[in-house]
Amino acid sequence: MHETPPEPLLEVAVRHERDVAGALEGGADRLLLAGDGGLSPEPATVTAVCRAADELPVRVVLRLNDGWTTTGGEAARLVGLGTEYVDRGAEGLALGFLDPDLEVDLDVCAHLLARLPAVPWTFHRAVDATLDMRRSLRRLVGLPRLSAIWSAGSPRGLGAGFEDLLDAARADEAVAALLMPGGDLRAEQVPWLLRAGVRQFHLGDEARPGRSARAYVDGGLVRSLRLLLDDLGARVR
């Protein structure tokens, strides 16, 4: 007897508390909070977003530079920030690092996870910058408390990486269960991903009018994907 697939989850990226109303209005299931440049936000912003989100889960990005590597000194700061974020209401965290050979740095991730609060987490789009994205996805499966892998299949977004990401989902059910496509996600890609077993989706600047970082998250744009996911998700259950 086959298990019923879970209902699709929609995560919406926010930058401050003023984005939360649109995400809530549109039917988001979870928020991802990042600061300027996709880096770690100020703790006060985490507090404000978590309060505005009420009971909606908020995950917060742990990243202190614009690359995908980190140092021992940064790691200590990341642990402190992650702990404070959870204390301020974050449901989980989003992190991910690569080694100098552009492989997933499992050692750094394990070091951080052992010192951070025991909360669920997302491996973020660092995976798209690895030498072999599909192999990297498989290496992430089974990491403790990992519940999502945010990926576009390519550093250039889903426009370039969609087919590779779709193939990776089709080839491995465990990968599909963790995958959270995001990075210029388009409506026409959703049916294919759902049929491949993907059940988590990330909406970034597509949720903002004109895809402008200066605009707030728009409830209508979020709602359009929410309705699509609910409709198509019911057909493949």
Secondary structure, DSSP 8 states (H G I E B T S, - for coil): --------EEEEEESSGGGHHHHHHHT-SEEEE--GGG----HHHHHHHHHHHTTS-EEEE---SSSS---HHHHHHHHHHHHHHHHTT-SEEEE--B-TTSSB-HHHHHHHHHHS-S--EEE-GGGGGSS-HHHHHHHHTT-TTEEEEEE-SSTT-HHHHHHHHHHHHHH-HHHHHHEEE-SS--GGGHHHHHHTT--EEEE-GGGSGGG-TTS---HHHHHHHHHHHHHHHHHT-
